[in-house]
Amino acid sequence: MPSVLHESFIIIIFSQHAKVELSYKKIFYMDKIRILWVDDEIDLLKAHILFLEQKGYEVVTSNNGDEALDIIKTKPFDIIFLDEQMPGISGIETLEEIKNLYPNLPVVMITKSEEEAIMEDAIGSNISDYLIKPVKPNQILLSLKKNLENKKLISEKTTHAYQQEFRNIGMEISNKPDFIEWIEIYKKLIRWELELEKSKDESIIEVLKMQKDEANNVFSKFIEKNYVDWINSKTNERPLLSHILVKERIFPFLSDKKPLFVLIIDNLRYDQWKTIQPVIEEYYRVENDEIYYSILPTTTQYARNAIFSGLLPSEIKKKYPKYWIDEEEEGTKNQYESELLGEQLKRFGKNIKYSYNKILNLNAGRKLVETLPNLLVNKLNVIVYNFVDMLSHARTEMEIIRELADDESAYRSLMLSWFEHSSLFDIIKFLSEKKINLIITTDHGSVKVNNPVKVLGDKNTNTNLRYKFGRNLKYNKKDVFDIHDPETIFLPRANVSTSYIFCKKNDFFAYPNNYNYYVNYYRNTFQHGGISLEEMLIPIIYLKAK
């Protein structure tokens, strides 16, 4: 198997006022993987060396650490097998020098000793593998494949596994799935998306993207057919929706002795949850990984107000008019979440102490971390984090964020990087130390849009790219899910002729005026408000402190 080793690297200098300069130095191309085997009894290992050479590897040998260090300064190697017990400088000392010179060069430690302290020293020095003498040729071969071909083998296996699963998922999509089956289909698609992004096989990634697009197309038709009945409770076969989330999934945990913390991360998609899950699992065990359905429009004003109030938007406006702000009115549309939560608690007879905090910036997050001990006297503590939603908007408006989060994978990576250094993670770690259980959820997700759909409206039509409401909207009916009577899905009506239209799958609304500029600016941005798997199927996670 050919490998490429760099004698030096490409230097790229970025400057705002100077052009990019590139300097290239020689790159060595090697036909064989080159191994350095260091052992004071190297002559006794001739059979092993011959075995590796017959397998196509090039093996260079040394019988002491000093010589080995001289060799690696003159030749590039792919991996080193290093004896732990040698006269002169020991294997551990040689390992430290190797890592000083080449921190990323894989080193496999080989030793006669099974002492725990020696193993810990070696592992602490960042070895790639640890073998106990006498080693068999196949053990060496397995270590080579694990360290040098691991990514390639995993990629090939994952690609093959998805190819086998592709047909099954396709049949599930076309077999008229119900709302529960759609959740399972989406979980499978996300699982494969996260697995295949580790692969370098762009063709199989494109196949998955096409299957996901087809799933969104069929899912949109499913929502059109069923949403009105769900929202009007005309069927018992309906999913968990935003306005019943607190009653069904949070109230049952208020009977526990310890306080409950609910973290609402605005605009958190299921794939983003799966990205941060491994980090959180160092402190918490996932008790239940559930998905629920956001109401329409899939935006903060509607979906999150519904969560806190336990009511649908038009019901909030009717029952608590002072807590509802219409879109055409000035002011923050979610400024009464704490009050709405209090009203919901009262309606259901939950006479408990609770707190509500919304984090919009770094300083607010740090202050909350400092005051966390004061919240432990409350039965329920709700914390809203707006970062992911702000990241989505920033990616649309700022070129540098767009470049950093160029695709779905990079978008997840950027979110993970934020999370690992956020006050939100500090809060999670603090609560874990106190053995306090958590619920993490969100109000809606977002979808990467790329297909413009033309719409005409008057000056009072709202600006959201995934749904519109207003009078005399003009559009192609087959492109949208349209609701002429907003009250049928419990949405506020500005006047008697108000109607709502929702984008489906990865579409977005564009006005005919200045059409090309508008399309180029918003294409491939992350938007929410409409109908897609990413926007509507969102996580609610139950976590138990370790």
ChimeraX attribute file (.defattr): number of C-alpha atoms within 10 A of each C-alpha:
attribute: neighborCount
match mode: 1-to-1
recipient: residues
	/A:1	9
	/A:2	9
	/A:3	13
	/A:4	13
	/A:5	15
	/A:6	12
	/A:7	11
	/A:8	11
	/A:9	12
	/A:10	12
	/A:11	12
	/A:12	11
	/A:13	11
	/A:14	11
	/A:15	9
	/A:16	6
	/A:17	6
	/A:18	8
	/A:19	9
	/A:20	11
	/A:21	10
	/A:22	10
	/A:23	9
	/A:24	10
	/A:25	11
	/A:26	11
	/A:27	13
	/A:28	13
	/A:29	11
	/A:30	14
	/A:31	13
	/A:32	16
	/A:33	18
	/A:34	19
	/A:35	20
	/A:36	22
	/A:37	23
	/A:38	26
	/A:39	25
	/A:40	19
	/A:41	13
	/A:42	16
	/A:43	12
	/A:44	10
	/A:45	15
	/A:46	11
	/A:47	11
	/A:48	17
	/A:49	21
	/A:50	15
	/A:51	16
	/A:52	18
	/A:53	13
	/A:54	10
	/A:55	10
	/A:56	14
	/A:57	18
	/A:58	18
	/A:59	17
	/A:60	15
	/A:61	20
	/A:62	19
	/A:63	18
	/A:64	24
	/A:65	27
	/A:66	14
	/A:67	12
	/A:68	21
	/A:69	17
	/A:70	10
	/A:71	16
	/A:72	15
	/A:73	12
	/A:74	8
	/A:75	10
	/A:76	17
	/A:77	19
	/A:78	19
	/A:79	20
	/A:80	25
	/A:81	22
	/A:82	29
	/A:83	28
	/A:84	27
	/A:85	18
	/A:86	19
	/A:87	12
	/A:88	12
	/A:89	14
	/A:90	16
	/A:91	23
	/A:92	20
	/A:93	14
	/A:94	22
	/A:95	25
	/A:96	16
	/A:97	15
	/A:98	21
	/A:99	16
	/A:100	10
	/A:101	13
	/A:102	12
	/A:103	12
	/A:104	14
	/A:105	15
	/A:106	21
	/A:107	25
	/A:108	24
	/A:109	24
	/A:110	22
	/A:111	22
	/A:112	13
	/A:113	14
	/A:114	11
	/A:115	9
	/A:116	9
	/A:117	10
	/A:118	14
	/A:119	18
	/A:120	11
	/A:121	12
	/A:122	24
	/A:123	14
	/A:124	9
	/A:125	15
	/A:126	17
	/A:127	19
	/A:128	18
	/A:129	17
	/A:130	17
	/A:131	21
	/A:132	14
	/A:133	11
	/A:134	9
	/A:135	14
	/A:136	11
	/A:137	15
	/A:138	12
	/A:139	11
	/A:140	17
	/A:141	14
	/A:142	12
	/A:143	18
	/A:144	22
	/A:145	13
	/A:146	16
	/A:147	16
	/A:148	16
	/A:149	14
	/A:150	13
	/A:151	15
	/A:152	15
	/A:153	14
	/A:154	16
	/A:155	19
	/A:156	15
	/A:157	13
	/A:158	17
	/A:159	20
	/A:160	13
	/A:161	12
	/A:162	21
	/A:163	14
	/A:164	11
	/A:165	13
	/A:166	16
	/A:167	11
	/A:168	11
	/A:169	20
	/A:170	15
	/A:171	11
	/A:172	15
	/A:173	22
	/A:174	11
	/A:175	10
	/A:176	13
	/A:177	17
	/A:178	14
	/A:179	20
	/A:180	13
	/A:181	14
	/A:182	19
	/A:183	20
	/A:184	15
	/A:185	20
	/A:186	22
	/A:187	17
	/A:188	13
	/A:189	21
	/A:190	19
	/A:191	13
	/A:192	19
	/A:193	19
	/A:194	17
	/A:195	16
	/A:196	21
	/A:197	15
	/A:198	15
	/A:199	19
	/A:200	14
	/A:201	13
	/A:202	11
	/A:203	9
	/A:204	17
	/A:205	20
	/A:206	11
	/A:207	14
	/A:208	20
	/A:209	14
	/A:210	12
	/A:211	17
	/A:212	22
	/A:213	16
	/A:214	16
	/A:215	23
	/A:216	21
	/A:217	18
	/A:218	18
	/A:219	23
	/A:220	20
	/A:221	14
	/A:222	16
	/A:223	17
	/A:224	16
	/A:225	12
	/A:226	15
	/A:227	16
	/A:228	15
	/A:229	15
	/A:230	19
	/A:231	19
	/A:232	11
	/A:233	11
	/A:234	11
	/A:235	10
	/A:236	8
	/A:237	12
	/A:238	17
	/A:239	17
	/A:240	17
	/A:241	22
	/A:242	28
	/A:243	23
	/A:244	17
	/A:245	20
	/A:246	19
	/A:247	15
	/A:248	12
	/A:249	14
	/A:250	16
	/A:251	15
	/A:252	10
	/A:253	17
	/A:254	14
	/A:255	10
	/A:256	10
	/A:257	8
	/A:258	17
	/A:259	20
	/A:260	23
	/A:261	24
	/A:262	21
	/A:263	23
	/A:264	20
	/A:265	22
	/A:266	21
	/A:267	29
	/A:268	26
	/A:269	26
	/A:270	26
	/A:271	23
	/A:272	22
	/A:273	23
	/A:274	16
	/A:275	17
	/A:276	17
	/A:277	16
	/A:278	12
	/A:279	14
	/A:280	19
	/A:281	14
	/A:282	12
	/A:283	19
	/A:284	23
	/A:285	16
	/A:286	17
	/A:287	12
	/A:288	12
	/A:289	14
	/A:290	15
	/A:291	21
	/A:292	22
	/A:293	23
	/A:294	30
	/A:295	30
	/A:296	24
	/A:297	25
	/A:298	28
	/A:299	25
	/A:300	21
	/A:301	19
	/A:302	26
	/A:303	25
	/A:304	24
	/A:305	28
	/A:306	28
	/A:307	26
	/A:308	26
	/A:309	28
	/A:310	25
	/A:311	20
	/A:312	24
	/A:313	25
	/A:314	20
	/A:315	18
	/A:316	22
	/A:317	17
	/A:318	12
	/A:319	11
	/A:320	14
	/A:321	12
	/A:322	10
	/A:323	18
	/A:324	23
	/A:325	17
	/A:326	15
	/A:327	16
	/A:328	10
	/A:329	8
	/A:330	8
	/A:331	10
	/A:332	11
	/A:333	17
	/A:334	17
	/A:335	15
	/A:336	17
	/A:337	22
	/A:338	19
	/A:339	15
	/A:340	23
	/A:341	22
	/A:342	20
	/A:343	17
	/A:344	19
	/A:345	21
	/A:346	12
	/A:347	12
	/A:348	11
	/A:349	9
	/A:350	13
	/A:351	11
	/A:352	12
	/A:353	14
	/A:354	20
	/A:355	17
	/A:356	16
	/A:357	16
	/A:358	18
	/A:359	19
	/A:360	13
	/A:361	12
	/A:362	12
	/A:363	11
	/A:364	13
	/A:365	19
	/A:366	16
	/A:367	12
	/A:368	19
	/A:369	17
	/A:370	10
	/A:371	10
	/A:372	13
	/A:373	12
	/A:374	9
	/A:375	17
	/A:376	19
	/A:377	13
	/A:378	15
	/A:379	20
	/A:380	21
	/A:381	20
	/A:382	18
	/A:383	18
	/A:384	19
	/A:385	22
	/A:386	17
	/A:387	22
	/A:388	20
	/A:389	21
	/A:390	14
	/A:391	21
	/A:392	23
	/A:393	15
	/A:394	16
	/A:395	21
	/A:396	19
	/A:397	14
	/A:398	11
	/A:399	11
	/A:400	12
	/A:401	17
	/A:402	19
	/A:403	12
	/A:404	13
	/A:405	20
	/A:406	14
	/A:407	14
	/A:408	17
	/A:409	17
	/A:410	14
	/A:411	20
	/A:412	20
	/A:413	17
	/A:414	16
	/A:415	21
	/A:416	18
	/A:417	11
	/A:418	16
	/A:419	18
	/A:420	14
	/A:421	10
	/A:422	15
	/A:423	22
	/A:424	24
	/A:425	16
	/A:426	16
	/A:427	17
	/A:428	21
	/A:429	17
	/A:430	16
	/A:431	20
	/A:432	20
	/A:433	11
	/A:434	13
	/A:435	15
	/A:436	19
	/A:437	22
	/A:438	23
	/A:439	21
	/A:440	18
	/A:441	26
	/A:442	28
	/A:443	31
	/A:444	33
	/A:445	31
	/A:446	27
	/A:447	25
	/A:448	20
	/A:449	21
	/A:450	17
	/A:451	15
	/A:452	21
	/A:453	20
	/A:454	15
	/A:455	17
	/A:456	16
	/A:457	16
	/A:458	11
	/A:459	9
	/A:460	10
	/A:461	17
	/A:462	14
	/A:463	12
	/A:464	15
	/A:465	20
	/A:466	28
	/A:467	25
	/A:468	24
	/A:469	24
	/A:470	19
	/A:471	19
	/A:472	13
	/A:473	17
	/A:474	11
	/A:475	16
	/A:476	9
	/A:477	9
	/A:478	7
	/A:479	16
	/A:480	23
	/A:481	19
	/A:482	19
	/A:483	18
	/A:484	14
	/A:485	16
	/A:486	20
	/A:487	14
	/A:488	12
	/A:489	19
	/A:490	18
	/A:491	21
	/A:492	20
	/A:493	17
	/A:494	15
	/A:495	9
	/A:496	10
	/A:497	13
	/A:498	18
	/A:499	22
	/A:500	20
	/A:501	24
	/A:502	24
	/A:503	25
	/A:504	27
	/A:505	28
	/A:506	24
	/A:507	24
	/A:508	28
	/A:509	27
	/A:510	21
	/A:511	15
	/A:512	13
	/A:513	10
	/A:514	9
	/A:515	12
	/A:516	12
	/A:517	10
	/A:518	15
	/A:519	19
	/A:520	11
	/A:521	11
	/A:522	21
	/A:523	18
	/A:524	19
	/A:525	22
	/A:526	22
	/A:527	27
	/A:528	28
	/A:529	29
	/A:530	33
	/A:531	33
	/A:532	26
	/A:533	27
	/A:534	24
	/A:535	28
	/A:536	29
	/A:537	26
	/A:538	26
	/A:539	25
	/A:540	23
	/A:541	21
	/A:542	20
	/A:543	21
	/A:544	17
	/A:545	20
	/A:546	14
